[in-house]
Amino acid sequence: MALYEYRYDTFMKGSKRKIKDEIEKRKLDLDKPHDYIKNAKSQFTDEEINQSVCCPRCYSKKFYHKDEIDQIHTRHYSFEIENTFKTCMICFYSQDKAEYKKEKNNFWSRLKLLIKRP
């Protein structure tokens, strides 16, 4: 249901039809996708969620690692940072990326990123 909730609109018509057919075949209720997601959450402890054992948004255990290059520009310098983000295959959420974006906007964190750079 998380796939339907978070990514359904991004699929083409044929794929949407297959997703709907599968939902109907499994006799799932499309009006309450959050109930299914909450049920998935009950399988994990808060500690497991905090340790990124599962996705904090849809509670899936299916992840892939995505490499991205980020450019940071200021008035006096510019540099690139290569990052690998753990991203959910179901809803495409990345807790790593969300934390990185917060960190990137802080001056001291930017300085730390610059020092860590190889």
C-alpha positions, 0 to 999 in steps of 0.5 A: 500500500505504501507504493500506492500511497507515495508513488502511484501518480508517477507511474504510466497508465499500464503500470497503474492498472497493474497496481490497481489489479493487484490491490483488488486481487488482494482485496485491500481497501484503497480508502485506508492506505495509512492503516496498512502502513501503521500495521507495517510499523507495528512490526518494528520497535522504535529503536529499529526505526531509529537505526534505519533497519526500515524506512521511517516513512513506509516501514519497508526493508527494501533499500538501495544506495544512491551516489550523488554529487553535491556542490556547495557554493559560497561567496569565497569558495565552491566545492563538491561533495560525493555522498551515498544515500540509503534510499527506500525502494518503495517510497523513495524516501531517504533519511540520510538525505534529509539529515544531510540537507539540514547539516548542509545549511549550517555554517559549522556543518559545512566546515566539517563537510569541507574538512572530511572531504578527501 
